[in-house]
């Protein structure tokens, strides 16, 4: 459902939030290496998120990417909206232009339930919730080596 760009962005933001203590900033190389992501693509994603105000960056020695607002203020939906937009939560599962409750496709009712639930999850879960779940040791964002 999410594009690779959004998947990478979410993982990168969570990684940055995990390492945001004491004003620590994280570089592109570190993010890409630790999350096993392509470095140039990761760099473009992070720069785009800076331009859109989701994260911030600082140049020079000790520079890198960081959260300029609390991780508890950034929802998954905000990240999805900035990268993929919200069209996936509106369009027909079969690609019909006129699909609606009054004129539904055969998958309409199933897709709407799934879509509405996902929208609710993405709206309510913050980056901090994801960070907290990783800090328990129950969940991971890095690949198993």
N, CA, C and O atoms as a GROMACS GRO file, in nm:
protein
  580
    1UNK      N    1   0.082  -0.121   0.000
    1UNK     CA    2   0.000   0.000   0.000
    1UNK      C    3   0.086   0.126   0.000
    1UNK      O    4   0.055   0.223  -0.069
    2UNK      N    5   0.193   0.125   0.077
    2UNK     CA    6   0.282   0.242   0.081
    2UNK      C    7   0.390   0.228  -0.026
    2UNK      O    8   0.435   0.118  -0.057
    3UNK      N    9   0.431   0.340  -0.080
    3UNK     CA   10   0.540   0.339  -0.177
    3UNK      C   11   0.672   0.310  -0.105
    3UNK      O   12   0.682   0.327   0.016
    4UNK      N   13   0.772   0.266  -0.181
    4UNK     CA   14   0.906   0.244  -0.124
    4UNK      C   15   0.956   0.372  -0.060
    4UNK      O   16   1.018   0.369   0.046
    5UNK      N   17   0.929   0.484  -0.123
    5UNK     CA   18   0.974   0.613  -0.071
    5UNK      C   19   0.917   0.636   0.069
    5UNK      O   20   0.990   0.677   0.160
    6UNK      N   21   0.789   0.611   0.087
    6UNK     CA   22   0.727   0.631   0.217
    6UNK      C   23   0.779   0.529   0.319
    6UNK      O   24   0.803   0.563   0.434
    7UNK      N   25   0.796   0.405   0.276
    7UNK     CA   26   0.852   0.303   0.366
    7UNK      C   27   0.990   0.346   0.417
    7UNK      O   28   1.018   0.340   0.536
    8UNK      N   29   1.074   0.389   0.325
    8UNK     CA   30   1.210   0.433   0.362
    8UNK      C   31   1.204   0.557   0.451
    8UNK      O   32   1.280   0.568   0.548
    9UNK      N   33   1.114   0.648   0.418
    9UNK     CA   34   1.101   0.771   0.498
    9UNK      C   35   1.061   0.739   0.641
    9UNK      O   36   1.118   0.794   0.735
   10UNK      N   37   0.963   0.653   0.658
   10UNK     CA   38   0.919   0.616   0.792
   10UNK      C   39   1.032   0.551   0.871
   10UNK      O   40   1.055   0.585   0.987
   11UNK      N   41   1.103   0.460   0.809
   11UNK     CA   42   1.214   0.394   0.878
   11UNK      C   43   1.322   0.495   0.914
   11UNK      O   44   1.376   0.492   1.025
   12UNK      N   45   1.352   0.585   0.822
   12UNK     CA   46   1.456   0.686   0.848
   12UNK      C   47   1.416   0.781   0.960
   12UNK      O   48   1.497   0.812   1.048
   13UNK      N   49   1.291   0.827   0.959
   13UNK     CA   50   1.246   0.918   1.064
   13UNK      C   51   1.248   0.850   1.200
   13UNK      O   52   1.289   0.910   1.299
   14UNK      N   53   1.205   0.725   1.205
   14UNK     CA   54   1.208   0.652   1.331
   14UNK      C   55   1.353   0.636   1.378
   14UNK      O   56   1.383   0.652   1.496
   15UNK      N   57   1.443   0.605   1.285
   15UNK     CA   58   1.586   0.591   1.321
   15UNK      C   59   1.639   0.723   1.376
   15UNK      O   60   1.709   0.726   1.478
   16UNK      N   61   1.607   0.832   1.309
   16UNK     CA   62   1.652   0.965   1.354
   16UNK      C   63   1.595   0.994   1.493
   16UNK      O   64   1.666   1.043   1.581
   17UNK      N   65   1.467   0.963   1.513
   17UNK     CA   66   1.404   0.986   1.644
   17UNK      C   67   1.468   0.901   1.753
   17UNK      O   68   1.483   0.946   1.867
   18UNK      N   69   1.506   0.778   1.719
   18UNK     CA   70   1.572   0.690   1.816
   18UNK      C   71   1.706   0.747   1.863
   18UNK      O   72   1.751   0.720   1.974
   19UNK      N   73   1.770   0.826   1.775
   19UNK     CA   74   1.903   0.879   1.805
   19UNK      C   75   1.904   1.030   1.826
   19UNK      O   76   2.008   1.094   1.813
   20UNK      N   77   1.790   1.086   1.857
   20UNK     CA   78   1.773   1.231   1.868
   20UNK      C   79   1.809   1.286   2.007
   20UNK      O   80   1.802   1.407   2.028
   21UNK      N   81   1.846   1.200   2.100
   21UNK     CA   82   1.875   1.243   2.236
   21UNK      C   83   1.989   1.344   2.242
   21UNK      O   84   2.089   1.330   2.171
   22UNK      N   85   1.973   1.442   2.326
   22UNK     CA   86   2.079   1.539   2.350
   22UNK      C   87   2.121   1.617   2.228
   22UNK      O   88   2.236   1.659   2.218
   23UNK      N   89   2.031   1.636   2.134
   23UNK     CA   90   2.063   1.715   2.016
   23UNK      C   91   2.148   1.642   1.914
   23UNK      O   92   2.203   1.705   1.823
   24UNK      N   93   2.161   1.510   1.927
   24UNK     CA   94   2.240   1.431   1.831
   24UNK      C   95   2.176   1.437   1.693
   24UNK      O   96   2.055   1.422   1.678
   25UNK      N   97   2.259   1.459   1.593
   25UNK     CA   98   2.212   1.463   1.454
   25UNK      C   99   2.270   1.343   1.380
   25UNK      O  100   2.381   1.298   1.409
   26UNK      N  101   2.194   1.290   1.286
   26UNK     CA  102   2.231   1.169   1.215
   26UNK      C  103   2.257   1.201   1.068
   26UNK      O  104   2.178   1.270   1.004
   27UNK      N  105   2.368   1.150   1.015
   27UNK     CA  106   2.403   1.172   0.875
   27UNK      C  107   2.336   1.072   0.782
   27UNK      O  108   2.290   0.966   0.825
   28UNK      N  109   2.333   1.106   0.653
   28UNK     CA  110   2.273   1.020   0.551
   28UNK      C  111   2.342   0.884   0.547
   28UNK      O  112   2.275   0.781   0.540
   29UNK      N  113   2.476   0.884   0.552
   29UNK     CA  114   2.549   0.756   0.546
   29UNK      C  115   2.507   0.664   0.658
   29UNK      O  116   2.483   0.545   0.636
   30UNK      N  117   2.498   0.718   0.778
   30UNK     CA  118   2.459   0.636   0.894
   30UNK      C  119   2.319   0.578   0.875
   30UNK      O  120   2.298   0.459   0.896
   31UNK      N  121   2.225   0.662   0.838
   31UNK     CA  122   2.088   0.616   0.818
   31UNK      C  123   2.083   0.507   0.713
   31UNK      O  124   2.025   0.400   0.735
   32UNK      N  125   2.144   0.532   0.598
   32UNK     CA  126   2.142   0.435   0.488
   32UNK      C  127   2.210   0.304   0.527
   32UNK      O  128   2.158   0.196   0.498
   33UNK      N  129   2.326   0.314   0.592
   33UNK     CA  130   2.399   0.192   0.631
   33UNK      C  131   2.324   0.112   0.737
   33UNK      O  132   2.310  -0.010   0.724
   34UNK      N  133   2.276   0.179   0.840
   34UNK     CA  134   2.209   0.109   0.949
   34UNK      C  135   2.077   0.046   0.907
   34UNK      O  136   2.038  -0.059   0.960
   35UNK      N  137   2.007   0.109   0.812
   35UNK     CA  138   1.876   0.059   0.770
   35UNK      C  139   1.884  -0.020   0.639
   35UNK      O  140   1.783  -0.068   0.589
   36UNK      N  141   2.007  -0.033   0.584
   36UNK     CA  142   2.029  -0.106   0.460
   36UNK      C  143   1.944  -0.047   0.346
   36UNK      O  144   1.874  -0.118   0.274
   37UNK      N  145   1.954   0.086   0.332
   37UNK     CA  146   1.882   0.159   0.228
   37UNK      C  147   1.981   0.217   0.129
   37UNK      O  148   2.096   0.244   0.166
   38UNK      N  149   1.941   0.238   0.004
   38UNK     CA  150   2.031   0.301  -0.093
   38UNK      C  151   2.060   0.446  -0.053
   38UNK      O  152   1.968   0.525  -0.033
   39UNK      N  153   2.188   0.479  -0.040
   39UNK     CA  154   2.227   0.609   0.013
   39UNK      C  155   2.176   0.728  -0.069
   39UNK      O  156   2.119   0.820  -0.011
   40UNK      N  157   2.194   0.732  -0.202
   40UNK     CA  158   2.145   0.850  -0.276
   40UNK      C  159   1.994   0.870  -0.263
   40UNK      O  160   1.947   0.983  -0.248
   41UNK      N  161   1.919   0.761  -0.268
   41UNK     CA  162   1.773   0.768  -0.256
   41UNK      C  163   1.734   0.816  -0.117
   41UNK      O  164   1.644   0.899  -0.102
   42UNK      N  165   1.802   0.765  -0.015
   42UNK     CA  166   1.778   0.806   0.123
   42UNK      C  167   1.805   0.956   0.139
   42UNK      O  168   1.729   1.027   0.204
   43UNK      N  169   1.914   1.003   0.079
   43UNK     CA  170   1.948   1.145   0.084
   43UNK      C  171   1.838   1.232   0.024
   43UNK      O  172   1.802   1.335   0.080
   44UNK      N  173   1.786   1.189  -0.092
   44UNK     CA  174   1.678   1.266  -0.158
   44UNK      C  175   1.552   1.269  -0.071
   44UNK      O  176   1.486   1.372  -0.060
   45UNK      N  177   1.520   1.155  -0.011
   45UNK     CA  178   1.401   1.147   0.074
   45UNK      C  179   1.416   1.240   0.195
   45UNK      O  180   1.324   1.315   0.227
   46UNK      N  181   1.531   1.233   0.261
   46UNK     CA  182   1.552   1.316   0.379
   46UNK      C  183   1.552   1.465   0.345
   46UNK      O  184   1.494   1.545   0.418
   47UNK      N  185   1.614   1.502   0.234
   47UNK     CA  186   1.612   1.643   0.193
   47UNK      C  187   1.470   1.690   0.163
   47UNK      O  188   1.432   1.802   0.197
   48UNK      N  189   1.392   1.603   0.100
   48UNK     CA  190   1.253   1.637   0.071
   48UNK      C  191   1.173   1.656   0.200
   48UNK      O  192   1.091   1.747   0.210
   49UNK      N  193   1.199   1.571   0.299
   49UNK     CA  194   1.129   1.584   0.428
   49UNK      C  195   1.170   1.712   0.501
   49UNK      O  196   1.090   1.770   0.573
   50UNK      N  197   1.295   1.755   0.482
   50UNK     CA  198   1.340   1.883   0.540
   50UNK      C  199   1.265   1.997   0.472
   50UNK      O  200   1.213   2.086   0.539
   51UNK      N  201   1.258   1.995   0.338
   51UNK     CA  202   1.188   2.101   0.263
   51UNK      C  203   1.041   2.110   0.304
   51UNK      O  204   0.983   2.218   0.307
   52UNK      N  205   0.982   1.996   0.337
   52UNK     CA  206   0.840   1.993   0.374
   52UNK      C  207   0.817   2.015   0.523
   52UNK      O  208   0.703   2.015   0.569
   53UNK      N  209   0.925   2.035   0.599
   53UNK     CA  210   0.912   2.069   0.741
   53UNK      C  211   0.888   1.953   0.836
   53UNK      O  212   0.855   1.974   0.952
   54UNK      N  213   0.904   1.830   0.787
   54UNK     CA  214   0.880   1.714   0.873
   54UNK      C  215   0.998   1.691   0.966
   54UNK      O  216   0.980   1.660   1.084
   55UNK      N  217   1.119   1.707   0.914
   55UNK     CA  218   1.242   1.697   0.993
   55UNK      C  219   1.327   1.820   0.963
   55UNK      O  220   1.289   1.904   0.881
   56UNK      N  221   1.441   1.831   1.030
   56UNK     CA  222   1.531   1.945   1.007
   56UNK      C  223   1.672   1.892   0.984
   56UNK      O  224   1.701   1.775   1.011
   57UNK      N  225   1.759   1.979   0.933
   57UNK     CA  226   1.898   1.940   0.913
   57UNK      C  227   1.989   2.057   0.947
   57UNK      O  228   1.948   2.173   0.944
   58UNK      N  229   2.112   2.022   0.978
   58UNK     CA  230   2.215   2.122   1.004
   58UNK      C  231   2.340   2.081   0.925
   58UNK      O  232   2.374   1.963   0.918
   59UNK      N  233   2.407   2.179   0.867
   59UNK     CA  234   2.527   2.152   0.789
   59UNK      C  235   2.652   2.166   0.875
   59UNK      O  236   2.648   2.223   0.984
   60UNK      N  237   2.761   2.114   0.823
   60UNK     CA  238   2.891   2.131   0.889
   60UNK      C  239   2.922   2.022   0.988
   60UNK      O  240   2.847   1.925   1.003
   61UNK      N  241   3.037   2.037   1.057
   61UNK     CA  242   3.076   1.937   1.156
   61UNK      C  243   2.969   1.922   1.264
   61UNK      O  244   2.920   2.021   1.318
   62UNK      N  245   2.934   1.800   1.295
   62UNK     CA  246   2.828   1.777   1.394
   62UNK      C  247   2.690   1.795   1.335
   62UNK      O  248   2.590   1.788   1.406
   63UNK      N  249   2.684   1.817   1.205
   63UNK     CA  250   2.555   1.836   1.139
   63UNK      C  251   2.488   1.704   1.108
   63UNK      O  252   2.541   1.597   1.138
   64UNK      N  253   2.372   1.712   1.047
   64UNK     CA  254   2.296   1.594   1.010
   64UNK      C  255   2.148   1.622   1.023
   64UNK      O  256   2.105   1.738   1.029
   65UNK      N  257   2.072   1.516   1.028
   65UNK     CA  258   1.926   1.528   1.036
   65UNK      C  259   1.879   1.506   1.179
   65UNK      O  260   1.937   1.428   1.254
   66UNK      N  261   1.772   1.576   1.215
   66UNK     CA  262   1.717   1.565   1.350
   66UNK      C  263   1.570   1.605   1.347
   66UNK      O  264   1.522   1.664   1.250
   67UNK      N  265   1.501   1.571   1.455
   67UNK     CA  266   1.361   1.613   1.469
   67UNK      C  267   1.359   1.749   1.536
   67UNK      O  268   1.419   1.766   1.643
   68UNK      N  269   1.292   1.844   1.476
   68UNK     CA  270   1.282   1.978   1.534
   68UNK      C  271   1.152   1.997   1.611
   68UNK      O  272   1.128   2.103   1.669
   69UNK      N  273   1.070   1.893   1.612
   69UNK     CA  274   0.949   1.892   1.694
   69UNK      C  275   0.940   1.754   1.759
   69UNK      O  276   1.001   1.659   1.709
   70UNK      N  277   0.867   1.742   1.867
   70UNK     CA  278   0.860   1.614   1.936
   70UNK      C  279   0.808   1.502   1.844
   70UNK      O  280   0.717   1.523   1.764
   71UNK      N  281   0.867   1.383   1.858
   71UNK     CA  282   0.824   1.267   1.779
   71UNK      C  283   0.677   1.235   1.805
   71UNK      O  284   0.611   1.173   1.722
   72UNK      N  285   0.627   1.277   1.921
   72UNK     CA  286   0.486   1.254   1.955
   72UNK      C  287   0.392   1.347   1.877
   72UNK      O  288   0.271   1.330   1.880
   73UNK      N  289   0.450   1.447   1.808
   73UNK     CA  290   0.369   1.539   1.726
   73UNK      C  291   0.369   1.503   1.578
   73UNK      O  292   0.303   1.570   1.498
   74UNK      N  293   0.442   1.398   1.541
   74UNK     CA  294   0.451   1.358   1.400
   74UNK      C  295   0.379   1.225   1.383
   74UNK      O  296   0.423   1.122   1.435
   75UNK      N  297   0.267   1.226   1.309
   75UNK     CA  298   0.193   1.102   1.285
   75UNK      C  299   0.246   1.033   1.159
   75UNK      O  300   0.310   1.095   1.074
   76UNK      N  301   0.216   0.906   1.150
   76UNK     CA  302   0.250   0.831   1.028
   76UNK      C  303   0.178   0.895   0.910
   76UNK      O  304   0.234   0.906   0.801
   77UNK      N  305   0.054   0.937   0.932
   77UNK     CA  306  -0.024   0.997   0.824
   77UNK      C  307   0.043   1.124   0.770
   77UNK      O  308   0.037   1.149   0.649
   78UNK      N  309   0.105   1.202   0.857
   78UNK     CA  310   0.175   1.322   0.810
   78UNK      C  311   0.285   1.286   0.712
   78UNK      O  312   0.302   1.352   0.610
   79UNK      N  313   0.359   1.182   0.742
   79UNK     CA  314   0.467   1.137   0.653
   79UNK      C  315   0.408   1.086   0.521
   79UNK      O  316   0.455   1.121   0.413
   80UNK      N  317   0.306   1.003   0.531
   80UNK     CA  318   0.240   0.949   0.412
   80UNK      C  319   0.187   1.064   0.325
   80UNK      O  320   0.205   1.064   0.203
   81UNK      N  321   0.122   1.159   0.388
   81UNK     CA  322   0.063   1.272   0.315
   81UNK      C  323   0.169   1.352   0.240
   81UNK      O  324   0.147   1.392   0.126
   82UNK      N  325   0.283   1.375   0.303
   82UNK     CA  326   0.388   1.454   0.239
   82UNK      C  327   0.456   1.381   0.124
   82UNK      O  328   0.508   1.445   0.032
   83UNK      N  329   0.455   1.250   0.126
   83UNK     CA  330   0.526   1.174   0.021
   83UNK      C  331   0.430   1.118  -0.083
   83UNK      O  332   0.443   1.147  -0.202
   84UNK      N  333   0.335   1.036  -0.039
   84UNK     CA  334   0.244   0.971  -0.134
   84UNK      C  335   0.115   1.048  -0.157
   84UNK      O  336   0.045   1.024  -0.255
   85UNK      N  337   0.084   1.140  -0.067
   85UNK     CA  338  -0.046   1.205  -0.072
   85UNK      C  339  -0.150   1.113  -0.012
   85UNK      O  340  -0.119   1.003   0.034
   86UNK      N  341  -0.273   1.158  -0.010
   86UNK     CA  342  -0.380   1.080   0.053
   86UNK      C  343  -0.473   1.014  -0.048
   86UNK      O  344  -0.578   0.962  -0.012
   87UNK      N  345  -0.434   1.016  -0.175
   87UNK     CA  346  -0.518   0.960  -0.281
   87UNK      C  347  -0.550   0.812  -0.257
   87UNK      O  348  -0.660   0.767  -0.289
   88UNK      N  349  -0.455   0.736  -0.202
   88UNK     CA  350  -0.476   0.593  -0.178
   88UNK      C  351  -0.594   0.569  -0.084
   88UNK      O  352  -0.652   0.461  -0.085
   89UNK      N  353  -0.629   0.668  -0.003
   89UNK     CA  354  -0.739   0.654   0.091
   89UNK      C  355  -0.872   0.696   0.030
   89UNK      O  356  -0.975   0.695   0.097
   90UNK      N  357  -0.869   0.733  -0.097
   90UNK     CA  358  -0.990   0.779  -0.165
   90UNK      C  359  -1.023   0.698  -0.289
   90UNK      O  360  -1.140   0.682  -0.323
   91UNK      N  361  -0.921   0.644  -0.356
   91UNK     CA  362  -0.946   0.583  -0.487
   91UNK      C  363  -1.005   0.443  -0.476
   91UNK      O  364  -0.995   0.376  -0.374
   92UNK      N  365  -1.064   0.402  -0.585
   92UNK     CA  366  -1.128   0.271  -0.597
   92UNK      C  367  -1.022   0.162  -0.603
   92UNK      O  368  -0.917   0.179  -0.666
   93UNK      N  369  -1.049   0.050  -0.536
   93UNK     CA  370  -0.958  -0.063  -0.537
   93UNK      C  371  -0.946  -0.131  -0.672
   93UNK      O  372  -0.851  -0.206  -0.695
   94UNK      N  373  -1.039  -0.106  -0.760
   94UNK     CA  374  -1.035  -0.163  -0.895
   94UNK      C  375  -1.007  -0.056  -1.001
   94UNK      O  376  -1.011  -0.083  -1.121
   95UNK      N  377  -0.978   0.065  -0.955
   95UNK     CA  378  -0.941   0.171  -1.048
   95UNK      C  379  -1.056   0.239  -1.121
   95UNK      O  380  -1.033   0.311  -1.218
   96UNK      N  381  -1.178   0.218  -1.076
   96UNK     CA  382  -1.294   0.283  -1.140
   96UNK      C  383  -1.300   0.430  -1.100
   96UNK      O  384  -1.272   0.465  -0.986
   97UNK      N  385  -1.338   0.514  -1.195
   97UNK     CA  386  -1.347   0.658  -1.168
   97UNK      C  387  -1.470   0.694  -1.087
   97UNK      O  388  -1.465   0.786  -1.006
   98UNK      N  389  -1.578   0.624  -1.106
   98UNK     CA  390  -1.706   0.660  -1.044
   98UNK      C  391  -1.746   0.568  -0.928
   98UNK      O  392  -1.865   0.557  -0.899
   99UNK      N  393  -1.653   0.503  -0.863
   99UNK     CA  394  -1.685   0.411  -0.754
   99UNK      C  395  -1.723   0.490  -0.629
   99UNK      O  396  -1.653   0.583  -0.590
  100UNK      N  397  -1.836   0.452  -0.567
  100UNK     CA  398  -1.883   0.520  -0.446
  100UNK      C  399  -1.981   0.428  -0.374
  100UNK      O  400  -2.013   0.319  -0.423
  101UNK      N  401  -2.029   0.472  -0.260
  101UNK     CA  402  -2.130   0.396  -0.187
  101UNK      C  403  -2.257   0.376  -0.267
  101UNK      O  404  -2.324   0.274  -0.254
  102UNK      N  405  -2.290   0.473  -0.351
  102UNK     CA  406  -2.411   0.464  -0.434
  102UNK      C  407  -2.386   0.386  -0.563
  102UNK      O  408  -2.479   0.328  -0.619
  103UNK      N  409  -2.263   0.386  -0.609
  103UNK     CA  410  -2.227   0.318  -0.733
  103UNK      C  411  -2.097   0.239  -0.708
  103UNK      O  412  -1.992   0.274  -0.761
  104UNK      N  413  -2.105   0.131  -0.627
  104UNK     CA  414  -1.984   0.061  -0.584
  104UNK      C  415  -1.932  -0.044  -0.683
  104UNK      O  416  -2.009  -0.104  -0.758
  105UNK      N  417  -1.801  -0.063  -0.681
  105UNK     CA  418  -1.741  -0.175  -0.753
  105UNK      C  419  -1.756  -0.299  -0.665
  105UNK      O  420  -1.795  -0.286  -0.548
  106UNK      N  421  -1.727  -0.418  -0.717
  106UNK     CA  422  -1.744  -0.540  -0.635
  106UNK      C  423  -1.656  -0.545  -0.509
  106UNK      O  424  -1.688  -0.618  -0.416
  107UNK      N  425  -1.547  -0.468  -0.505
  107UNK     CA  426  -1.459  -0.467  -0.388
  107UNK      C  427  -1.482  -0.348  -0.296
  107UNK      O  428  -1.418  -0.339  -0.191
  108UNK      N  429  -1.571  -0.259  -0.333
  108UNK     CA  430  -1.587  -0.131  -0.262
  108UNK      C  431  -1.599  -0.146  -0.110
  108UNK      O  432  -1.522  -0.084  -0.036
  109UNK      N  433  -1.694  -0.225  -0.063
  109UNK     CA  434  -1.719  -0.234   0.082
  109UNK      C  435  -1.597  -0.290   0.156
  109UNK      O  436  -1.565  -0.243   0.266
  110UNK      N  437  -1.531  -0.388   0.098
  110UNK     CA  438  -1.411  -0.445   0.162
  110UNK      C  439  -1.297  -0.344   0.165
  110UNK      O  440  -1.230  -0.329   0.267
  111UNK      N  441  -1.276  -0.276   0.054
  111UNK     CA  442  -1.167  -0.178   0.043
  111UNK      C  443  -1.192  -0.061   0.139
  111UNK      O  444  -1.099  -0.015   0.205
  112UNK      N  445  -1.314  -0.013   0.146
  112UNK     CA  446  -1.346   0.102   0.232
  112UNK      C  447  -1.317   0.067   0.378
  112UNK      O  448  -1.261   0.150   0.450
  113UNK      N  449  -1.355  -0.052   0.423
  113UNK     CA  450  -1.328  -0.092   0.562
  113UNK      C  451  -1.178  -0.097   0.589
  113UNK      O  452  -1.131  -0.044   0.690
  114UNK      N  453  -1.103  -0.158   0.499
  114UNK     CA  454  -0.958  -0.169   0.512
  114UNK      C  455  -0.894  -0.030   0.513
  114UNK      O  456  -0.812   0.002   0.598
  115UNK      N  457  -0.934   0.052   0.416
  115UNK     CA  458  -0.882   0.187   0.400
  115UNK      C  459  -0.911   0.273   0.522
  115UNK      O  460  -0.823   0.345   0.571
  116UNK      N  461  -1.033   0.267   0.571
  116UNK     CA  462  -1.072   0.347   0.688
  116UNK      C  463  -0.994   0.305   0.812
  116UNK      O  464  -0.953   0.390   0.892
  117UNK      N  465  -0.975   0.174   0.828
  117UNK     CA  466  -0.898   0.126   0.943
  117UNK      C  467  -0.753   0.174   0.934
  117UNK      O  468  -0.697   0.221   1.033
  118UNK      N  469  -0.693   0.161   0.818
  118UNK     CA  470  -0.555   0.204   0.798
  118UNK      C  471  -0.541   0.355   0.821
  118UNK      O  472  -0.444   0.401   0.881
  119UNK      N  473  -0.636   0.431   0.772
  119UNK     CA  474  -0.636   0.576   0.793
  119UNK      C  475  -0.641   0.609   0.942
  119UNK      O  476  -0.572   0.700   0.989
  120UNK      N  477  -0.722   0.536   1.016
  120UNK     CA  478  -0.733   0.556   1.161
  120UNK      C  479  -0.600   0.523   1.231
  120UNK      O  480  -0.556   0.598   1.319
  121UNK      N  481  -0.537   0.412   1.192
  121UNK     CA  482  -0.408   0.373   1.250
  121UNK      C  483  -0.302   0.479   1.219
  121UNK      O  484  -0.231   0.524   1.308
  122UNK      N  485  -0.293   0.518   1.092
  122UNK     CA  486  -0.191   0.615   1.051
  122UNK      C  487  -0.214   0.752   1.115
  122UNK      O  488  -0.118   0.825   1.139
  123UNK      N  489  -0.340   0.787   1.142
  123UNK     CA  490  -0.371   0.915   1.205
  123UNK      C  491  -0.339   0.915   1.354
  123UNK      O  492  -0.302   1.019   1.409
  124UNK      N  493  -0.352   0.800   1.417
  124UNK     CA  494  -0.335   0.795   1.563
  124UNK      C  495  -0.193   0.756   1.606
  124UNK      O  496  -0.150   0.794   1.715
  125UNK      N  497  -0.121   0.681   1.524
  125UNK     CA  498   0.015   0.640   1.564
  125UNK      C  499   0.116   0.748   1.528
  125UNK      O  500   0.120   0.799   1.416
  126UNK      N  501   0.196   0.781   1.627
  126UNK     CA  502   0.300   0.880   1.605
  126UNK      C  503   0.436   0.812   1.592
  126UNK      O  504   0.451   0.693   1.620
  127UNK      N  505   0.533   0.889   1.549
  127UNK     CA  506   0.670   0.838   1.541
  127UNK      C  507   0.716   0.796   1.682
  127UNK      O  508   0.790   0.699   1.695
  128UNK      N  509   0.672   0.868   1.785
  128UNK     CA  510   0.710   0.833   1.922
  128UNK      C  511   0.657   0.695   1.961
  128UNK      O  512   0.726   0.619   2.029
  129UNK      N  513   0.536   0.662   1.919
  129UNK     CA  514   0.479   0.530   1.948
  129UNK      C  515   0.566   0.422   1.884
  129UNK      O  516   0.592   0.318   1.946
  130UNK      N  517   0.612   0.446   1.762
  130UNK     CA  518   0.698   0.349   1.694
  130UNK      C  519   0.834   0.338   1.765
  130UNK      O  520   0.886   0.228   1.784
  131UNK      N  521   0.889   0.453   1.804
  131UNK     CA  522   1.016   0.454   1.877
  131UNK      C  523   1.002   0.376   2.008
  131UNK      O  524   1.088   0.294   2.041
  132UNK      N  525   0.895   0.402   2.082
  132UNK     CA  526   0.873   0.333   2.210
  132UNK      C  527   0.862   0.182   2.189
  132UNK      O  528   0.913   0.104   2.270
  133UNK      N  529   0.795   0.140   2.081
  133UNK     CA  530   0.779  -0.003   2.057
  133UNK      C  531   0.912  -0.068   2.021
  133UNK      O  532   0.934  -0.186   2.051
  134UNK      N  533   1.001   0.006   1.958
  134UNK     CA  534   1.135  -0.046   1.926
  134UNK      C  535   1.219  -0.052   2.053
  134UNK      O  536   1.293  -0.148   2.075
  135UNK      N  537   1.208   0.050   2.136
  135UNK     CA  538   1.285   0.054   2.261
  135UNK      C  539   1.250  -0.060   2.357
  135UNK      O  540   1.330  -0.092   2.445
  136UNK      N  541   1.133  -0.121   2.342
  136UNK     CA  542   1.097  -0.235   2.426
  136UNK      C  543   1.173  -0.360   2.382
  136UNK      O  544   1.181  -0.458   2.457
  137UNK      N  545   1.227  -0.358   2.260
  137UNK     CA  546   1.295  -0.475   2.206
  137UNK      C  547   1.202  -0.571   2.135
  137UNK      O  548   1.246  -0.675   2.085
  138UNK      N  549   1.074  -0.537   2.130
  138UNK     CA  550   0.976  -0.625   2.067
  138UNK      C  551   0.973  -0.606   1.915
  138UNK      O  552   0.944  -0.701   1.842
  139UNK      N  553   1.002  -0.485   1.868
  139UNK     CA  554   0.996  -0.454   1.725
  139UNK      C  555   1.130  -0.398   1.677
  139UNK      O  556   1.212  -0.353   1.757
  140UNK      N  557   1.150  -0.403   1.545
  140UNK     CA  558   1.277  -0.363   1.486
  140UNK      C  559   1.256  -0.284   1.357
  140UNK      O  560   1.155  -0.302   1.289
  141UNK      N  561   1.352  -0.199   1.322
  141UNK     CA  562   1.351  -0.132   1.192
  141UNK      C  563   1.475  -0.165   1.110
  141UNK      O  564   1.486  -0.127   0.994
  142UNK      N  565   1.570  -0.237   1.172
  142UNK     CA  566   1.690  -0.277   1.100
  142UNK      C  567   1.677  -0.424   1.063
  142UNK      O  568   1.604  -0.500   1.128
  143UNK      N  569   1.747  -0.463   0.959
  143UNK     CA  570   1.743  -0.602   0.915
  143UNK      C  571   1.825  -0.688   1.010
  143UNK      O  572   1.921  -0.641   1.071
  144UNK      N  573   1.787  -0.814   1.021
  144UNK     CA  574   1.860  -0.907   1.105
  144UNK      C  575   1.985  -0.950   1.029
  144UNK      O  576   1.977  -0.989   0.912
  145UNK      N  577   2.100  -0.944   1.095
  145UNK     CA  578   2.226  -0.978   1.028
  145UNK      C  579   2.267  -1.118   1.065
  145UNK      O  580   2.371  -1.166   1.019
   0.00000   0.00000   0.00000
